[in-house]
């Protein structure tokens, strides 16, 4: 893998990635764009979901309860289309997981959309109400989500597009998606992110903006469940790609935002943001993930255009796990027998302490110069949404995850 960039301000310049990153096996390719989504309790239930994103002639949600060895179709829409990423309530009930699923499909040239819910990990489903007024008509849904919270019946959704059709903003349901109420309507919204401790702190973030329009702010947040909102973009540039919370957010108040080329961290519930890593040379950030044990291991993952990167020290130094085109990633705990073996890692080269984002410091990963450090983490990796891989040692070794 080759990384090249021009020097910007005082920085570490990496132009050549030496051998050392992992290699992916040759895996079969899916015919359409699909996504692999592990259960939030994967280390216990060994459950993985597989679904089309769009364009599939077989719009089914598949589930495996044995690490992907076999699959069962648990939901099917009435025509070709796709699904949004399933939203899991981060609580396990007696019958299994509560899952919300938004779907859309084409039926004779008419676009239909809807929301369904399962309270038994997908064995049975019940219809809920889509969060736009044109549900079931010749318009596709302009809602994104739902986004689940640790209050099982409280979910959020983002709305965008023409306000004369359905209204823009953030909507909330407190009855599991049967009815919806508008919580913010000053503009289109593309993402909503409830706090992992939402039941206690009532914190929720939203990313304003639409497919064809910039948002009035880079990020907004509410600390009362969506009743009132404040800007939370001090220090951000306004190109948010992804937002993730620290698993210990309730006590450490830490969250991260990835923009197109810069990773930011806030340790005060988003009041202030500091750049901690910057990727240059044409390699934009595609995805951001955090270790479930981040509070202890300080491990972060970045997916850029042609590689999967990892930091073991809260973003100070970065290493290439694997060379892969257009990756997306999900990370879960791995509680099977795991022995961390010693590695021949060289000491990383430290980079200067980041200054304000406007100084445009360059922080390139020391890609491939150091071996991947084993971690008791299961990584679920997608390449261009059509080839799928799995690692159970934090990225040291990989195997194919075969789709249905």
Secondary structure, 3 states (H helix, E strand, C coil): CECCCCCCCCCECCCECCCCCECCCCCCCCCCCEEEEECCCHHHHCCEEEEECCCECCCEEEEECCCCCCCEEEEECCCCEEECCCEEEEEEECCEEEEEEEEEEEECCEEEEEEEEECCCCCCCEEECCCCCCCCCCCCCCEEEEEECCCCCCEEEEECCCCCCCCCEEEEECCCCCCCEEEECCCCEEEEEECCCHHHHCCEEEEECECCECCCCCCEEECCCCCCCEECCCCCCCCEEEEEECCCHHHHCCEEEEECCEEEEECCCCCCCEEEEECCCCCCEEEEEECCCHHHHCCEEEEECCEEEEECCCCCCCEEEEECCCEEEEEEECCCCCCCCCCCCCCCCCCCCCCCHHHCCCECCCCCCCCCCCCCEEEEEEECCCEEEEECCCCCCCEECCCC
